[in-house]
Amino acid sequence: MAYSRITGLGYYVPDNVVTNNDLTKWMETSDEWIQERTGIKERRYFEFGKDTNYSMATAASRQALDRAGITADDVDVIVYATITPDYFFPGSAFLMQRELKMDGKPVIDIREQCSGFVYALSIADQFIKSGMYKTALVVGSEIQSSLLNKSTAGRNTAIIFGDGAGAAVVQATSDPAHSILSTHLHADGRYAEELYMKDPGSSRERPFSKELIDEGGFNVFMNGNAVFKHAIVKFGEVIQEALTANGYQSSDVNLLVPHQANIRISDYVRQQMGLSEDQVINNIQRFGNTTAASIPIAMAEAWEKNKFKEGDLVCLAAFGSGFTWASALIRW
């Protein structure tokens, strides 16, 4: 039986650093207020004319490929997660495929919000385990800063999100001792409107009209209390599901890489699991919430700092709009 293993990680974040103090130019807020609620000190915003969703993904992918010791020619499939594509259609995966000169190779675009990377990793894992493909490129990339309402009215969401991309090379292995052990995916559409951007939507009579823009449907809406309450429950549940499926418990986990949603959520989950601060990878302080890109960026940074040791039990976990939640358990 084939197993899958992450063999390379890469990331790209724009050069444009936006601090909490920078946000005070646009809205009534403060560095103290933002840090207290989210843990975020700064985030990156894309530079118009330089960064695109697919160009960031391409940069992250090239780094991951280089670290895996392979080229784009060796990749059998791209699984690309984003909620902020460059075009309404086709997806940014096609643009990255073109940039990497991977003509003819299949690409899969998924939109699973903050759980996007774990969903994409699961898809790649299943392709490899089935024997259909041997090498997959798994990507999460987001440009969210251009979609935010950077006024006091939109403050509760605008302070949270940033831009960036992360990528992982996933390859077949015959060694189950160093592989993705399992992935676990969930969703509940009853809460779709608790965190969403309504427009543009094809079911509206005039999806791009000025009237629709004035109504605020193009702004991100988040019911922060509802998201927080569900997140702290579902994070714990989906992590425990992965551990139980493989006969482990929290004390066996060496590293937890959570989606970078809010430092308070990460701290709550860490305390519930009995993990030390060093066992949880957090970089939300510097990059904010980069949605589908947050886990691969955090993983790539952790790899650069030699956080992953051979044989480590690593857990990935995410929760986001949809609602969606997911986990992956990996024996490094």
matplotlib code that plots the C-alpha trace (Angstrom):
import matplotlib.pyplot as plt

x = [0.0, 1.2, 1.4, 2.1, 4.7, 5.4, 8.8, 9.1, 7.6, 7.7, 6.0, 5.8, 4.6, 4.5, 7.1, 4.5, 4.2, 1.1, 1.3, -1.6, -0.5, -0.8, -4.5, -5.2, -4.9, -8.1, -10.2, -10.7, -8.5, -5.2, -2.3, -3.4, -7.0, -6.0, -3.4, -5.7, -8.4, -6.4, -2.7, -1.9, 0.9, 1.2, 0.2, 1.3, -0.6, 0.0, 1.5, -0.6, 1.2, 3.7, 1.8, -1.0, -2.7, -1.0, 2.4, 2.6, 1.5, 4.1, 6.9, 5.9, 5.6, 9.1, 10.6, 8.8, 9.8, 13.4, 13.4, 11.9, 14.7, 12.3, 11.0, 7.6, 8.0, 7.8, 4.4, 1.4, -1.4, -1.9, -4.5, -5.0, -7.0, -8.1, -11.2, -9.6, -8.8, -7.3, -10.3, -14.0, -13.1, -11.0, -9.2, -5.7, -4.5, -4.6, -2.5, 0.1, 0.2, 0.9, 3.6, 5.3, 5.0, 3.0, 0.8, -1.6, -1.2, -4.5, -5.4, -8.0, -9.4, -11.1, -12.7, -12.9, -11.8, -9.6, -9.7, -8.7, -5.1, -6.1, -8.8, -6.3, -3.8, -6.4, -7.3, -3.6, -3.2, -6.2, -4.9, -1.5, -2.9, -5.1, -2.1, -3.5, -0.6, 2.8, 3.5, 1.1, 1.7, -0.7, -1.1, -2.9, -2.8, -4.8, -5.0, -7.6, -6.5, -8.2, -11.6, -11.6, -13.7, -10.8, -13.1, -14.3, -17.5, -15.4, -12.8, -13.7, -12.7, -10.3, -7.8, -7.6, -6.7, -3.5, -2.1, 0.4, 0.9, 2.2, 2.9, 3.8, 5.1, 3.4, 4.9, 4.3, 6.3, 6.3, 7.2, 4.1, 6.4, 7.0, 3.7, 0.4, -1.5, -5.0, -7.1, -10.5, -12.9, -16.2, -18.6, -21.9, -23.7, -26.2, -23.8, -22.8, -23.8, -22.0, -18.7, -19.1, -18.9, -22.2, -21.3, -20.7, -23.2, -24.7, -28.1, -28.5, -30.3, -27.5, -24.5, -22.2, -24.5, -23.7, -26.8, -25.5, -22.1, -23.8, -25.8, -22.4, -22.6, -19.1, -17.8, -16.7, -19.2, -18.2, -20.3, -17.2, -18.8, -20.4, -17.2, -15.1, -17.6, -17.8, -14.0, -12.9, -15.2, -14.5, -10.8, -10.7, -13.1, -11.3, -7.9, -9.2, -10.8, -7.4, -5.7, -8.3, -8.3, -4.6, -4.5, -2.8, -3.6, -2.7, 0.5, 1.8, 1.7, 5.1, 3.8, 0.5, 0.1, -3.3, -4.9, -3.8, -7.2, -6.8, -4.1, -6.8, -8.2, -4.7, -4.0, -7.2, -6.6, -3.0, -4.1, -6.9, -4.3, -1.7, 0.9, 3.7, 3.9, 6.9, 4.8, 2.3, 3.3, 2.0, 2.9, -0.4, 1.5, 3.4, 1.1, -2.5, -5.0, -4.1, -7.0, -6.0, -2.3, -1.9, -1.1, 1.4, 3.1, 3.4, 4.7, 7.3, 8.5, 8.7, 10.6, 13.2, 13.6, 14.2, 11.0, 10.2, 12.2, 12.2, 9.6, 7.6, 3.9, 2.5, -1.1, -2.7, -6.1, -8.3, -11.7, -13.3, -16.2, -18.8, -18.5, -15.6, -13.2, -10.5, -7.4, -4.4, -2.1, 1.4, 4.3, 7.2]
y = [0.0, 3.5, 6.2, 9.9, 12.2, 15.9, 16.3, 20.0, 23.2, 26.8, 30.2, 33.7, 36.8, 40.3, 42.9, 45.4, 45.2, 46.8, 47.3, 47.9, 51.5, 51.8, 50.7, 53.7, 55.9, 54.3, 53.3, 53.9, 51.3, 50.9, 48.5, 47.5, 46.9, 44.6, 42.6, 42.0, 40.6, 38.7, 38.6, 40.2, 42.9, 43.2, 41.6, 41.7, 43.4, 42.6, 45.3, 46.1, 45.5, 43.2, 40.5, 38.3, 35.3, 33.0, 34.7, 34.3, 30.7, 30.2, 31.6, 29.4, 26.4, 26.9, 27.1, 23.9, 22.1, 23.1, 21.9, 18.6, 18.2, 18.0, 20.2, 21.1, 18.4, 15.8, 16.9, 14.9, 17.2, 20.6, 21.0, 24.7, 26.2, 29.9, 32.0, 35.0, 34.0, 36.4, 35.8, 35.0, 32.0, 30.1, 29.5, 30.7, 27.1, 27.4, 30.5, 29.0, 25.9, 28.1, 30.0, 26.7, 25.4, 22.3, 22.1, 19.2, 18.4, 18.3, 21.1, 21.1, 24.4, 24.1, 26.8, 25.6, 28.9, 28.5, 24.7, 24.9, 23.6, 20.6, 19.7, 20.1, 18.0, 15.3, 15.2, 14.8, 12.1, 10.1, 10.5, 9.1, 6.3, 5.2, 4.9, 7.4, 10.0, 9.9, 13.6, 16.4, 20.1, 21.4, 25.2, 27.8, 31.4, 34.5, 38.2, 39.5, 43.0, 44.4, 43.0, 44.4, 47.4, 49.3, 51.8, 51.8, 50.0, 47.1, 47.1, 43.8, 41.9, 44.3, 44.0, 40.2, 39.3, 39.4, 38.1, 35.3, 31.9, 28.5, 25.2, 21.6, 18.9, 15.6, 12.4, 8.7, 6.6, 2.9, 3.8, 4.2, 5.3, 8.6, 9.6, 11.3, 9.0, 10.3, 13.3, 14.3, 16.7, 18.3, 21.0, 22.5, 24.9, 25.9, 28.6, 29.8, 33.4, 33.8, 34.4, 35.2, 37.7, 37.8, 39.4, 39.1, 36.3, 34.8, 34.5, 38.3, 40.1, 42.6, 41.1, 44.1, 47.0, 50.2, 49.5, 46.2, 47.7, 50.4, 47.7, 46.4, 42.8, 43.1, 43.5, 40.5, 39.9, 38.0, 37.2, 37.1, 35.5, 32.7, 31.9, 31.9, 29.7, 27.1, 27.2, 26.4, 23.3, 22.1, 22.5, 20.2, 17.7, 17.3, 17.0, 14.3, 12.5, 12.3, 11.1, 8.5, 7.2, 6.4, 5.2, 8.3, 10.9, 14.5, 13.8, 12.0, 15.1, 16.8, 19.7, 21.3, 23.6, 25.3, 27.6, 31.1, 32.5, 34.1, 33.7, 33.2, 30.2, 28.6, 29.2, 27.6, 24.5, 24.3, 24.4, 21.8, 19.5, 20.1, 21.3, 23.8, 27.0, 25.6, 22.7, 25.0, 26.9, 30.4, 33.2, 35.1, 37.9, 38.8, 37.6, 37.8, 35.4, 34.3, 31.8, 28.9, 30.0, 30.1, 26.5, 26.0, 29.3, 28.3, 24.9, 26.3, 28.7, 26.0, 23.8, 26.6, 26.8, 23.0, 22.5, 19.3, 16.3, 12.9, 10.8, 13.7, 13.4, 16.5, 17.6, 20.2, 21.6, 24.3, 25.9, 28.4, 29.8, 27.4, 26.3, 23.9, 22.2, 19.6, 17.9, 15.9, 13.7, 13.2, 11.1, 13.3]
z = [0.0, -0.8, 1.8, 1.4, 3.0, 2.9, 1.4, 0.9, 2.3, 1.0, 1.6, 0.3, 2.1, 0.5, 1.5, 2.6, 6.4, 7.9, 11.6, 14.0, 14.3, 10.5, 10.7, 13.0, 9.8, 8.5, 11.5, 15.2, 16.9, 18.7, 18.9, 22.4, 21.4, 18.5, 20.4, 23.3, 21.1, 18.4, 19.3, 16.0, 15.8, 12.1, 8.8, 5.1, 2.3, -1.3, -3.6, -6.6, -9.8, -8.1, -6.2, -7.4, -5.8, -8.3, -8.3, -4.5, -4.8, -7.5, -5.4, -2.4, -4.7, -6.2, -2.8, -1.7, -4.9, -4.4, -0.9, -2.0, -4.5, -7.5, -10.3, -11.5, -14.2, -11.5, -10.2, -11.2, -9.8, -8.2, -5.4, -4.8, -2.0, -2.0, -1.5, -3.2, -6.8, -9.3, -11.7, -11.0, -13.2, -14.1, -10.8, -9.9, -10.0, -13.8, -13.8, -11.5, -13.7, -16.7, -14.8, -13.8, -17.4, -16.3, -19.4, -19.4, -15.7, -13.8, -11.3, -8.6, -7.2, -3.8, -1.7, 1.9, 3.5, 6.6, 6.4, 2.8, 3.1, 5.3, 2.8, -0.1, 1.8, 2.3, -1.4, -2.3, 0.3, -1.1, -4.7, -3.6, -1.4, -4.3, -6.6, -9.1, -8.5, -6.9, -6.4, -5.6, -5.1, -2.4, -2.1, 0.0, -1.2, -0.3, -1.2, 1.3, 2.0, -1.2, 0.0, 3.5, 4.7, 6.3, 8.1, 11.7, 10.6, 9.2, 12.0, 13.6, 10.5, 8.8, 11.7, 11.4, 7.8, 5.8, 2.5, 1.7, 0.3, 1.4, -0.4, 0.3, -1.9, -1.0, -2.4, -2.3, 0.2, 1.2, 4.8, 7.0, 9.9, 8.2, 6.5, 6.8, 9.1, 8.6, 7.7, 9.0, 7.3, 8.4, 7.5, 8.7, 6.2, 8.8, 9.9, 6.4, 7.0, 10.3, 8.4, 4.7, 1.9, 0.1, -3.2, -6.0, -6.3, -9.5, -7.9, -7.7, -10.6, -11.1, -9.2, -9.9, -9.6, -7.6, -5.5, -4.4, -3.6, -1.5, 0.4, 1.8, 0.3, -0.9, 2.7, 4.8, 7.6, 10.7, 13.8, 16.0, 19.0, 17.1, 15.2, 18.4, 20.4, 17.6, 16.9, 20.4, 20.4, 16.9, 17.1, 20.2, 18.7, 15.3, 17.0, 19.3, 16.4, 14.7, 17.8, 18.6, 15.0, 15.4, 19.0, 20.4, 23.1, 23.5, 25.4, 22.4, 20.2, 19.6, 17.6, 16.9, 13.9, 14.1, 11.6, 12.6, 13.4, 16.9, 19.5, 22.2, 20.3, 19.9, 23.6, 24.7, 22.6, 23.8, 27.4, 26.9, 25.3, 28.0, 25.6, 26.2, 24.2, 22.4, 21.1, 19.3, 16.1, 16.2, 13.7, 13.7, 15.6, 12.4, 9.5, 10.8, 9.5, 6.0, 5.7, 3.4, 3.5, 7.3, 8.0, 5.2, 6.0, 9.7, 8.7, 6.3, 8.9, 11.6, 9.2, 8.6, 12.4, 12.6, 14.7, 12.9, 14.1, 12.4, 14.1, 15.6, 15.8, 14.2, 14.2, 11.9, 12.7, 11.2, 11.6, 9.3, 7.4, 6.1, 8.9, 8.1, 10.4, 9.7, 11.0, 9.8, 11.9, 10.5, 11.6, 10.5]

ax = plt.figure().add_subplot(projection="3d")
ax.plot(x, y, z, "-o")
ax.set_aspect("equal")
plt.show()
